[in-house]
Each structure stands twice: as C-alpha cells, then as structure tokens.
Amino acid sequence: MLVAWLIGTLGTALAIRYAHTRALLDQPGDRRSHEAPTPRGGGIALVVAVLGVGAGFLWGHQGTQGRDAFALTVSFLAGFAIVAAIGWTDDHRPLPAAGRLLVHVIAAGMFAWAFWSATTHPGLTLLAFLAPLVLANVWNFMDGINGIAATQAVVVAAFLSLGLDGAWRALALATASATWAFVPYNFPRARIFMGDVGSGALGFALGGLLAVAAWAVVQAMPAPSSALLLTLPISAFLIDATLTLAGRILRGEQWWTPHVRHAYQAAARQVGHGRVTMGFLGWTVLASAIAVLTRSQSDFFVTAIVAGWYTLGAVLWWQLQRWAQVRESVVGSRNSA
C-alpha cells in the first residue's frame, strides 16, 4: 500500500506545519504524560489515506460487489469519516464528551445496520456495533505516550488483513501502511500527536475490520469460536482500558475526564515511553502469532487459549500497576528525605 504510506508521510509533515500555524498544541500537565508542548492532529493524514484508498477501490471495482457488500463498505467509510470529523473538530476546540459519544454511536449504528443487511447474523451484528464504538474510545484512552496507539494499530490492522480479501484487505493494509507512515513522527520522539481525529478514527476502523474478519472466520473455519482469536491482538489495550476504567468508577472518580492512571502511563513514568511502547508491541505481536497458530484448533482449545491469555494480561496489569506505585512511593520518600 505504497499510496497510503506516501499520503501518510506527506500528510503528517503538512499536519505539523498546520498545527503550528493554528497553535494546535497539547501543553504538559498533571493529566498528560509529555513534558513539552507538542502539535496535535497528525492523524488527519492517515484518515485521508484510508478514505482515498477506499474510494479508489470502490471506483475501480464498480459492479463487482453486490449491493449489500457495496453498502457495507460505504457505511464503513462514512462512519470512519464521521468519527474523524468529530475528532478533528475536538482537536480545534474541545467538545462535550457526551456529544462525541453520540456521534460515535451514530457512526457505529450506520455500520451495524449495513452489516445486518449483508450478513443477517444477530451476534456478529451486535459485534459490528460494539467493536467500532468501543475501540474508537479505547484508542483515544490509550493514546497517551509516544508511539503506543500507532504501533498497536499497525500490528492489529496487518493481522486482520490476513483474514480479509477484496476491499476489506485493501482497507486493512491501507490502515496499517498509513499508520506506519505516522510512526516516525510520533516515536521515539513525538513531533506530533495523532489527536482525536486519528485515535478515534483508527479505533473505529479496527473495530469495523474486526467485525468483518469475524464474519469471514465464522463462514470459513470449522470452529466458530476461532473468531475469539481475533480479540487477542487488541488484548493489551482492552485490558488496560477496561480495568483502569472500572477502577476509576469504583473509586467514584469522574471517569470521563483526562487522567494518567492507565498501567502504560504509570510504567512510562518509571522507565520511559520507549520501553513501554515496545513492551506493549511485543505483547501484541506475540498475541497475533498465537492467534494465527491456533486458528484451526477445537472450540474448547481456542476458548481456553483466549481465556488464559486475558487472565494472564489482567494479572500482569495488576502487577504493573503495583510495581509502578511502589517505585513512585520510593522515589517520593527519597525526594522528601
């Protein structure tokens, strides 16, 4: 996907200039993990790349898709654009969280409606609604240190492309390629952040691709539970986002407000952004390999693998949070001595 990579590369460079011109800068603060003012909104480049590849594919393959398949692709691109648009607006002037969520719900609903028309599968249609909605917000929550959201998206999109074909494989590879083009601008040193325009759109895209890949798995694989394996590569983000959110709710915090309580943020304060991003990347690459190697196993085996992997992830999350708290306490005691 050379075209997507080129658009991502050139577009991100232009986005940096635009952000400086418009003073779109994220300032350091107690609820952020960076130490210098940094431009935001670089994700607009990958949005343009994915939309361009999608539109080009549809134009070049007119008449080769059935009506329902065509409508599903269009609804995906439309929802992706809507989520990107609300994120782009929020990058320029902060919007209420409820308003952004409503837009995400509408975009996911559009995609799920078209998915139902194409598949008539109730369970997967629910997934087609929830996956883009949830991942759009998860990617936003987890986009807090250099490179983590982008590198995760590259691996997940590339993994999902293995189970897709036609327009969907093109979209998955375009997502991976355009995001890969963004990585050097964001890691190891962040010259720009992807912003809400990038994190929300990426999460929506990955959720939609996951739903379509699940449909392909259910049709092709002897063990329907093999679709569960598709969730392994997103496990690092799902575990950290879910457990952190649950903890904030239980503590009575305003869980919808910015914070630095995620495990990846706590770890980054101790060992730096680079090590944490690479650690999460290693986990996701390993998860992807396990998913590929076990895809033809029995329902019981697949279910056990997925349950065991998420249990292991939850234990590691708890250990990481505890370790970071102990380290912070020790450093605080030394500084006050």
Secondary structure, DSSP 8 states (H G I E B T S, - for coil): -HHHHHHHHHHHHHHHHHHHHTT-EE---TT-S-SS-EE--TTHHHHHHHHHHHHHHHHHTTTTS-HHHHHHHHHHHHHHHHHHHHHHHHHHS---HHHHHHHHHHHHHHHHHHHHHHH--HHHHHHHHHHHHHHHHHHHHH--STTHHHHHHHHHHHHHHTT--HHHHHHHHHHHHHHHHHHHHHSSS-S---HHHHHHHHHHHHHHHHHHHHHHHHHH-SSGGGGGGGGSTTHHHHHHHHHHHHHHHHTT--TTS----SHHHHHHHHH-HHHHHHHHHHHHHHHHHHHHHTTTS-HHHHHHHHHHHHHHHHHHHHHHHHHHHHHHHHHHHHHH-
